[in-house]
Amino acid sequence: MTHLWVRAESRDNEERVGITPQGAAKLIAAGFRVTVEESTQRILPLADYVAAGCAVAPEFSWPDAPDDAIIFGLKELPSDGSPLRHRHIMFGHAYKGQPAGQVLLDRFKAGGGTLYDLEYLTHEDGRRVAAFGYWAGYAGAAVSLMCWIAQQHGRIAGPVKAYPSANHLLANLQEALMALGTERPTALIIGALGRVGTGAADLCTAMGVATTQWDMAETASGGPFPEVLRHDIFLNCILARPGTPVFVPASAKTAQRRLCVIGDVACDPDSDFSPIKVYDRTTTWDAPALRVHDNPVLDVTAIDNLPSMLPAESSADFADQLLPHLMTLHQIDGGVWGRAQAWFERAVR
């Protein structure tokens, strides 16, 4: 019997979950065993999982789970350096030279466990089977707009929060924009045809922000891209990979520009392949904007769990995409799971 152990998230402001009670019920009906940890912050109530037939475990008890349990979470594990002996499904951020990722891989190597990185669960053609991309783009564009609004008041953006729904977020933004009268920024999206870019574009459209949308054709020249500097907001919605062009060079800080907010939705500043060279660390919910230049002002926002600003919609969307593949966990050595394991093994080597 395949045992899926849904762990609680230890990160602040992380209310998402990768499987819904309805999805858990389908796994149980198919012969799986599902254990769900208690959680003080999960958006979906534990009682719904219990009603679906799940077993319950204490919060953060996954290190003591049976050896054969597959531990399923979303964001990073506590960084206590302990060896990892289980099979884990999560976003590892470990295959692009990230320093924290190297530490994570060392922990797996020490404990004999395996990482099935959600970013590397792919179809045969390389397309990801499930992603939070749309809601990352939607929330990333919203935070970027919040940064721009704060600048119009001579401030840097203050803390952000989770919203009960996308409609609540839109109402909040609309109220803030109305206080500025008719003034609106312009935005350039790179990666506009993907899920992340589509979400960013939909938020901009809803807020009346004039948006230029680029994708692979517009960036095929390899740069430089002076058009980026001619917009108020630049939204990076592509995943950094080898060969990715530089969209914002370090020289942009002091260049003549209209650009005043960069929303790095892809949020991979410590990757060797980052296309944005004016900053070197992620931002947080408490301090969403990093001011990288004062005159003229340039703020970068790069929050790496943006979809958790809209945890209900993003959890439901992601869980629906992933469930058909969770149903194949009893065949974990093949298909999407086998390809993910191959990525892990290459990285460890």
C-alpha positions in Angstrom: 0.0 0.0 0.0 1.5 3.3 -1.1 1.6 5.7 1.9 1.5 9.5 1.1 2.3 11.7 4.1 1.2 15.3 3.7 3.4 17.4 5.9 2.6 20.8 7.5 4.5 23.7 6.0 7.0 25.3 8.3 7.5 28.5 6.4 5.7 31.7 7.6 2.9 32.8 5.3 2.6 29.5 3.6 -1.0 28.4 3.7 -1.0 26.3 0.5 -1.3 22.6 0.2 -0.7 20.3 -2.7 -3.7 18.0 -2.4 -7.3 18.8 -1.5 -9.5 16.6 0.7 -11.4 15.6 -2.5 -8.1 14.5 -4.0 -7.1 12.6 -0.9 -10.5 10.7 -1.0 -9.7 9.6 -4.5 -6.3 8.3 -3.6 -7.8 6.4 -0.6 -10.5 4.9 -2.8 -7.7 3.7 -5.2 -6.0 1.9 -2.3 -3.5 4.5 -1.1 -2.9 5.3 2.6 -2.9 9.1 3.3 -1.7 10.8 6.5 -2.2 14.5 6.9 -0.3 16.4 9.6 -2.0 19.0 11.8 -1.2 22.5 10.7 -1.7 25.9 12.3 -1.8 27.7 8.9 -3.1 25.4 6.1 -5.9 27.1 4.2 -8.0 23.9 4.1 -9.4 22.6 7.4 -8.1 19.3 8.8 -11.6 18.1 9.5 -12.2 17.9 5.7 -9.3 15.6 5.3 -10.5 13.4 8.2 -13.9 13.2 6.6 -12.2 12.0 3.4 -10.6 9.1 5.4 -7.1 10.5 6.1 -5.1 9.6 9.2 -3.9 12.5 11.3 -0.4 13.1 12.6 1.1 15.8 14.8 2.5 18.9 13.1 6.1 18.5 11.9 6.2 14.8 12.8 7.2 13.6 9.3 10.9 12.8 10.4 9.4 10.0 12.4 7.1 8.7 9.6 7.6 5.1 8.5 10.5 4.5 6.2 8.2 3.7 3.3 6.1 6.9 3.6 6.5 9.4 0.8 6.6 12.9 2.4 4.7 15.5 0.4 5.0 19.2 0.9 5.6 22.3 -1.1 8.3 24.7 0.3 11.6 24.1 2.0 12.2 21.9 5.0 13.6 23.2 8.3 17.3 23.9 7.7 18.6 21.9 10.6 21.1 19.9 8.6 19.6 16.5 9.5 20.0 13.6 7.0 16.9 12.9 4.9 16.0 9.2 4.7 12.6 9.5 3.1 11.4 10.0 -0.4 10.2 13.7 -0.5 8.0 15.4 -3.0 8.6 19.2 -2.8 10.1 22.2 -4.5 13.8 21.7 -3.8 15.3 24.6 -5.8 18.5 22.6 -5.8 19.6 22.0 -9.4 20.8 25.4 -10.6 23.7 26.0 -8.4 21.8 27.5 -5.5 23.9 27.4 -2.3 20.9 26.2 -0.2 20.1 23.6 -2.8 23.6 22.1 -2.5 23.1 21.8 1.3 19.7 20.1 0.7 21.3 17.6 -1.7 24.0 16.8 0.8 21.3 16.0 3.4 19.6 13.6 1.0 22.9 12.0 0.2 23.7 11.6 3.9 20.3 10.0 4.7 19.8 7.9 1.6 16.6 9.7 0.7 15.3 10.9 -2.7 13.9 14.2 -3.9 11.1 14.3 -6.4 11.3 18.0 -7.3 7.9 19.3 -8.3 9.5 21.7 -10.7 11.0 18.6 -12.5 7.9 16.5 -12.7 7.5 16.6 -16.5 5.8 15.0 -19.5 8.0 13.3 -22.0 8.3 16.5 -24.0 9.6 18.4 -20.9 6.4 20.3 -20.0 5.7 20.4 -16.3 2.7 18.4 -15.2 1.7 20.9 -12.5 2.6 24.4 -11.6 1.5 27.3 -9.5 2.5 29.6 -12.4 -0.7 31.4 -13.2 -1.3 32.5 -9.6 2.4 33.4 -9.1 2.2 35.7 -12.1 -1.1 37.2 -10.9 0.2 37.8 -7.4 3.6 39.0 -8.6 2.0 41.6 -10.9 -0.1 42.7 -7.9 2.9 43.2 -5.6 4.8 45.0 -8.3 1.8 47.4 -8.7 1.8 47.8 -4.9 5.5 48.8 -5.1 4.7 51.4 -7.9 1.8 52.8 -5.9 4.0 53.2 -2.8 6.6 55.1 -4.9 3.9 57.6 -6.0 3.5 58.4 -2.4 7.2 58.8 -1.9 7.5 55.5 0.1 8.7 51.9 -0.3 6.1 49.2 -0.3 5.0 47.9 3.1 4.1 44.3 4.2 1.8 42.2 2.0 -0.6 39.6 3.2 -2.7 36.6 2.1 -6.2 37.3 0.7 -9.4 35.2 1.0 -9.8 35.4 -2.7 -8.6 37.1 -5.9 -11.6 39.4 -5.7 -10.5 40.7 -2.4 -7.0 41.5 -3.8 -8.5 43.3 -6.8 -10.7 45.4 -4.6 -7.7 46.4 -2.5 -5.6 47.4 -5.5 -8.5 49.3 -7.2 -9.0 51.4 -4.1 -5.3 52.2 -3.9 -5.2 53.2 -7.6 -8.3 55.3 -7.4 -6.6 57.4 -4.8 -4.0 58.4 -7.5 -6.7 59.6 -9.9 -6.2 58.5 -13.5 -2.4 57.9 -13.4 -1.4 54.4 -14.3 2.0 52.8 -15.0 3.1 50.9 -18.1 4.4 47.3 -17.8 6.5 44.9 -19.9 6.0 41.2 -19.4 8.6 38.7 -20.7 7.3 35.2 -20.8 3.8 36.5 -21.6 2.6 33.3 -23.4 3.3 31.0 -20.4 1.2 30.3 -17.4 3.1 32.8 -15.2 2.9 35.5 -17.9 -0.8 34.9 -18.5 -1.5 35.4 -14.8 0.5 38.6 -14.7 -1.2 39.9 -17.9 -4.7 39.2 -16.5 -3.9 41.2 -13.3 -2.6 44.1 -15.3 -5.6 44.1 -17.6 -8.0 44.0 -14.6 -6.2 47.1 -13.2 -6.1 49.0 -16.4 -2.3 48.8 -16.8 -1.1 49.2 -20.4 1.0 46.1 -21.0 3.6 45.1 -23.6 3.8 41.3 -23.9 6.9 39.6 -25.1 7.9 36.0 -25.4 10.6 33.9 -27.0 10.4 35.6 -30.4 11.0 39.1 -29.0 14.0 37.9 -26.9 15.6 35.6 -29.5 18.3 38.3 -30.4 19.9 37.7 -27.0 19.8 41.4 -26.1 20.5 44.0 -24.9 16.8 45.0 -24.5 16.5 48.8 -24.0 12.7 48.5 -24.2 12.7 47.1 -20.7 14.0 50.5 -19.4 11.2 52.3 -21.2 8.4 50.9 -19.1 7.5 51.7 -15.5 7.3 48.0 -14.4 9.1 45.0 -15.8 7.7 41.6 -15.0 10.1 38.6 -15.5 7.9 35.6 -16.0 10.4 33.1 -17.4 12.3 30.3 -15.7 16.0 30.9 -15.6 17.9 28.2 -17.7 21.3 27.9 -19.3 21.4 30.4 -22.2 18.7 32.7 -20.8 19.6 36.3 -22.0 20.2 39.1 -19.5 17.1 41.3 -19.4 18.3 43.8 -16.8 22.1 44.3 -16.6 23.8 45.7 -13.5 24.3 49.0 -15.5 20.5 49.6 -15.5 20.7 51.0 -12.0 22.4 54.2 -13.2 21.1 54.2 -16.8 18.6 56.7 -18.1 15.3 54.9 -17.6 11.6 55.0 -16.9 11.8 51.6 -15.2 11.2 51.9 -11.4 9.9 48.5 -10.4 11.1 45.0 -11.3 8.9 42.1 -10.4 11.0 39.0 -10.7 8.2 36.5 -10.5 10.6 33.7 -11.4 12.5 34.7 -8.3 15.8 32.9 -8.7 18.5 35.6 -7.8 21.2 33.2 -6.7 20.9 31.0 -9.8 23.8 31.2 -12.2 21.4 31.9 -15.0 19.4 34.8 -13.5 18.5 37.3 -16.2 18.2 40.2 -13.7 21.6 41.4 -12.4 20.7 44.3 -10.2 19.9 42.3 -7.1 21.1 39.2 -5.2 18.5 38.1 -2.7 14.8 37.4 -2.5 12.4 39.8 -0.7 9.8 38.9 1.9 6.2 39.4 2.9 7.3 41.9 5.6 9.6 43.8 3.2 8.4 43.0 -0.3 10.5 45.7 -2.1 14.3 45.8 -2.2 15.5 49.3 -3.1 18.6 48.8 -5.3 19.0 52.5 -6.4 17.8 55.8 -5.0 18.0 58.3 -7.8 16.3 57.5 -9.9 14.4 55.0 -7.7 14.5 51.3 -8.6 12.8 48.7 -6.5 12.9 44.9 -7.0 10.3 42.6 -5.6 11.1 38.9 -5.6 8.9 36.8 -3.2 9.4 33.1 -3.8 6.0 31.9 -2.5 3.8 34.4 -4.3 0.9 32.0 -4.9 0.3 31.8 -1.1 -1.1 35.3 -1.3 -4.1 33.6 -2.9 -3.9 30.2 -1.1 -7.4 29.0 -1.8 -7.3 29.4 -5.6 -3.7 28.4 -6.1 -4.0 25.2 -3.9 -7.1 24.1 -5.8 -5.6 24.8 -9.2 -2.3 23.0 -8.5 -3.9 20.1 -6.7 -6.2 19.4 -9.7 -3.2 19.4 -12.1 -1.1 17.1 -9.9 -3.7 14.6 -8.7 -3.6 12.3 -11.9 0.2 11.9 -11.3 -0.1 11.3 -7.6 -2.5 8.4 -8.6 0.6 6.8 -10.3 2.8 6.9 -7.2 2.6 3.1 -6.9 4.7 3.1 -10.1 7.2 5.7 -8.8 10.1 4.2 -10.7 8.6 5.1 -14.1 6.9 8.0 -15.9 7.0 11.4 -14.4 8.4 10.1 -11.2 11.2 8.2 -12.9 12.2 11.3 -14.8 12.2 13.4 -11.6 14.4 10.8 -9.9 16.8 10.9 -12.8 17.2 14.7 -12.3 17.9 14.1 -8.7 20.5 11.4 -9.3 22.3 13.6 -11.8 22.3 16.4 -9.4 23.7 14.3 -6.5 26.4 12.9 -8.8 
